[in-house]
Amino acid sequence: MYEPIRTPSVHSPADDADFPHRSREEELDIQLAGHLAALLAVTDELGLGPAGDRIAEQVARLRGAPPARHAALTDAAPASLHRRAHALAGRALVVAASRADTSAAILSAQRMDAHTEALAAAAPSGHLVGAH
């Protein structure tokens, strides 16, 4: 009644594909290095040299080469930059935890804390940041 399918399905796995495959660990390394490199850019824009150096060390360890560093100034408010850095550090922390990279996780958590403190110091007294 039905004619059999003569061509392979586009949904079947390609066992003999010619493109390189990366392991889960390699993919996580790439993600973590990307999040840390973005955090480094914001950290450099904030002028936090020693913190930037520590982040650059982690990026170099993950990529095998030191990152390009430059402060591309966006004229963003410091509070906005601290919020962005906090979010990037949080993303890096999630990936570092899933990768079981203790040194990157500790650094990410420390940066989150530092940016939280900077935001709290910049907030007017008596008001909670993000409270409604």
N, C-alpha and C positions, 0 to 999 in steps of 0.2 A: 504494500500500500504506500509506504513512504520510501523514497529513494535515499540510500545512505549518503552521509556527508563525505565528500571526496577530498576536501581540503582541510588542513588543520585549523582548529579554532583560534581566533585571535586571543582568546582567553587562556589558552594552554601555556604553561611555562616554557620559555625558550631555554632548553638545557645547554645548547651549544652556542650561546650568544658570544659575540666577539668583543663585547665591552667589558671593562674591568668592574669587578664587584668589590664593594667595601664591606668590611665587617661592621657589626653594631658598634664596637668600640671605636673604630675609625670614624664612623659617622658622629658619634658623641664627641670625639676629640675635635672634629671640625666645628660642630655646634658650639662647644665650650670656648674654643679659640675665638670664634666669631663674636660671641657675647662679651668675652673679656676684651677683645679689641675695640668693640663699641664703647664699653665702659672706660677703656683707656683714653679714647678720644674725648669723652666728656670730662674725665678726670683731668686731662691736660688742659682743657678749656677752662676749668675751674682754677687752674694753677696749683694743683696739689702734686708737686714734684715727687716727694718720697712715695706717696701712694701710687702714683703713676709708674714709678720704677718697679715696685713690687708686682703690679699688674703686668707690666711689660715682660718681667721675668717668666711669669706663668704662660703668657702668650708665646714667648720664644721656646719654652719647654715643649709646648703642645705642637707648635708648627715646625720646630727645628731650625728656626731663623728668627732673629729679632724683628719686632714689628716696626713699621714706619711710624714715626711719631711726629706729629705736628698739631698745633692748636689751631684748628679751623674755627675762628671766632664767628659765632652766630649772633652775637649781641643779645642772647637770651638772658633773661633775669636769672641771677644765681639760684633762686628758689626753684625755678623751672629746671635748671640744670641738675640740681640736687635730686629732684623728683625723678628725672630721667635716669640719672645714675643709680638711684635706689632701685628702680624697676629693672635696669640692666643687670645689676648685681643679683637681684632676685632670680632672674632667668638663669644667670650663670650658676647660682647656687643649686637650682633644681637639676640642671644638667650635670654638675659636678657630683651631686649626691647620687644620681642614677648611674654615673660612671664610677662611683666609689673613689673619687679623687679627693682625698682629704685635704691636701694643701690648697687646692683651688676652692674647695668648699669653705674652708676656714677664712681664706682671703675674701671671698664673696660675702660671707656673713659679717666680717669686720667692716667691709665697705658699706653694707646695708646699715649697720649700726652708726657708722660715721655720718652717713647722709641723713639718717633719721635725726641725729643730734643736731646737725646743721640746720635742718628744717625746723626743729623745735626751738632752736636759738633765734631763728629769724622770725618766728611767729609772734604776734603781739601777746603779751602776757595776759593770762585769763581766758584765752581762747584755745580750744583744742583744734589741732590740725585735722581737717576732714570731718569734724563733728557737725551735725545738723541740728 
